[in-house]
Amino acid sequence: MNDSSPTSAAAPGPAAARPAVVLDVWCELQCPDCRGALDDLRALRARYGDRLEPRLRHFPLEKHKHAFAAAQAAEEALEQGQGWPYVEAVLTRVEELDRAGERLLVDVAGELGLDAEEFDTALIDGRHILIVDADQAEGKAIGITGTPTYVIGGERLDGGKSQDGLRERIEEIADRLLAAQA
């Protein structure tokens, strides 16, 4: 999900004019570990607000047969203005996604008030495949092997094995990057 503006260095100015620190969240929407990362992401959003921009990056794993479709559906949700709410709703139902498949992806869209028919069409016509493929290729190129994995300030933090201490490490890096902008 690439819904962010570039974060290159900006001219000095008020804090609101400064670019947010980007936290790339390499995720897979059928991954129980990614569901477990939601609490950390919520805490980070609460602490940093607009100063930290969590950006979903897709890394569907072959072992989860609905992950690629879920990534495409997340892109459709973004297009309809509800990217993160959709991602969170799907992640809270990973077991159900395993059983129900793509039907659940469309149902969740409807539950959130999105155009479910358009979701169904997007999954059929594959309009978001290139975005998902590009994210996956980039992830492989930078050494990502599992999810969730975070990239902030050029540092890769692998949460696929354990989430222990990751939020604190992300906060340390974000604080350092934000202080450098001041």
C-alpha positions, -999 to +999 in steps of 0.1 A: +000+000+000+019+030-012-003+059-002+024+082+011+042+112-003+079+111-007+099+117+025+130+134+011+145+162+031+123+193+032+131+228+039+131+238+075+097+250+087+070+244+113+067+208+125+035+203+105+054+211+073+081+185+080+078+151+063+067+123+085+091+095+093+081+065+072+078+031+087+074+005+060+054-024+074+060-055+053+029-075+060+008-104+048-029-103+055-032-140+062-003-140+087-012-145+124+021-127+134+010-096+114-023-097+133-002-097+165+016-066+153-016-045+152-013-035+188+022-022+183+011-002+152-018+013+171+005+023+199+029+039+175+001+058+158-011+070+192+024+081+202+035+098+170+003+108+152+012+124+118+049+124+126+051+087+118+037+073+086+031+035+087+031+024+051+018-011+043+041-030+019+029-063+006+048-095+011+024-124+005+038-157+014+032-188-007+021-209+023-010-187+026-032-193-005-053-162-001-025-137+008-020-125-027-057-118-032-058-101+002-029-078-008-048-068-040-080-062-019-060-039+005-050-019-025-086-016-036-095-005-001-068+022-003-083+033-036-116+036-019-101+056+010-101+029+037-067+012+034-057+007+070-092+001+084-096-027+058-062-042+066-070-042+103-104-058+097-089-086+076-060-092+100-084-097+129-100-125+109-070-145+095-084-179+105-117-170+088-098-159+057-081-193+056-115-210+055-137-185+035-111-172+010-118-143-013-154-142-003-144-129+031-123-101+014-154-089-004-176-093+027-152-072+048-153-045+022-191-044+025-190-044+063-168-013+061-192+005+037-169+001+007-181-008-028-180-047-024-189-052-061-159-031-071-137-053-048-150-084-065-143-068-099-108-057-088-100-093-076-112-107-110-095-081-133-062-080-113-059-042-115-036-041-084-014-071-092+015-049-104+016-030-071+016-062-051+043-078-074+065-047-071+063-047-033+071-084-032+101-080-055+114-051-035+110-070-003+130-099-017+156-075-030+162-060+005+163-094+022+128-098+036+119-135+041+089-133+065+063-111+080+059-088+097+092-070+089+097-033+095+120-009+077+126+025+093+155+049+087+172+023+065+171-004+093+153-037+088+136-052+118+124-087+115+092-095+135+085-128+119+103-147+147+095-125+176+078-092+182+096-087+215+113-054+218+104-043+182+081-014+191+108+000+215+134-003+187+111+014+162+105+042+188+142+047+193+148+050+156+118+072+151+128+095+179+163+098+165+150+106+130+125+131+143+151+148+165+174+151+134+146+170+116+141+195+144 
